[in-house]
Amino acid sequence: MQKEWRFDTAAVHVGHQPDRATRAVSQPVVPAVAYAFPDAETAAAVVAGQMDGTYYGRYGNPTTRSLEEKIAYMERGEDAIGLSSGMAAISSVLLAFLQHGDHVVVTKDIYGGTYNFITQMGPRFGIQHDFADCCSVKALEAAIRPNTKAIYVETPSNPLLTVLDLRGIAAVAKSRGIPLIVDNTFMTPYLQRPLELGADVVVHSATKYLNGHGDVVAGFVVGTSQVIDFIRKRISGDLGQNLNAWEAFLILRGLKTLGLRVRTHCENARQVAEFLQSHPRVRALHYPGLPSHPQHELAKLQMDGMGGIVSFEVEGGIQEAQTFMNALKLAMISFSLGDPETLVQHPATMTHFSVPKNERLRFGITDGLIRLSVGLEDPSDIIADLRQALESLAGLITGGETTALTGQ
Ligand code: PLP
């Protein structure tokens, strides 16, 4: 593997050689479940892990393997495993580090599915948790218990784009001998490489920017060979969370343009954030690229770009947020992010619906909050769409006061 390749070159070439049999340039898709061994001894050695090789689809696949090598390279990890969803990656890594009686410290605003896993599934298996505001190293330290076996963070967070100091958190984790797990979905390795900043494990929802075309659900865990082997053999292999060859192929194809796409997402999001910043119907704006963002300086140090997500609050509450979203003509109301299309969602009633209201408000996810995944369309079209949708709120709001439609 060429360790000196720049990102865009690696995105095209790493993990891939022209097919030996056909000389095909594009990655061949190997759908086989089982692989024939030359003899019984080789079969035994591969299964025992004494020899490299693929033996059964639930534990690995050659097409998926090329992708895993590419992702490991991009994230600067020893190894990676591709799984059937971002939640498969998150659940398998948490189950790898935590068992009955263990405790995990989790940063306060995280993806709703991760919140569900930690608060609903975790306790069923005797796994305890505490949410801490990981913006403060003191709050993080105070949440650590003698049985804390993992620290789990997302930065920038979903949906508020809180930026956490990964170097600072990693130093605390190292001093206590606790592994630090980072969800790097919003950034991709193009913009942020948590392992270089001291994290132990990276997880991804590849459903988002890594695949980038809205047609695959997938996830990755990146870490040491020991951690990845354990997940492959003891967790995801047994739970059946493998990523199939066809979806791996689609992600390999999507990854070739990751740098190109992310650069455009970042530039479009910057223009959108600058437009929203000065709009009278916008109450709060969360975008790490603006000097008004509380962790703007940290973001500039830690991230190679500000990403494609912008969150903001419209004046009012749920009804105003929904009126705004219904008025959009280009942006689509949708759960996902990182696609070519501009996608908009309302965390209080969509991605974070299952978070109890008091918790949600405590995390800062208000009724008027909207998350925008800025797409690859021409930025002036995206901005024109947002402008006309914000104007639709004018009838609901008079002189800065909300009318009877004030959200609950
Ligand atoms: N992590 C983040 C930050 C997400 O936004 C999501 C999904 O939206 C996930 C993880 C879960 O990924 P998936 O839907 O691929 O399971």
Residues whose N, C-alpha, C, O or C-beta is under 5 A from the ligand:
A	BS01	PLP	S85 G86 M87 Y111 N158 D183 T185 S205 T207 A218
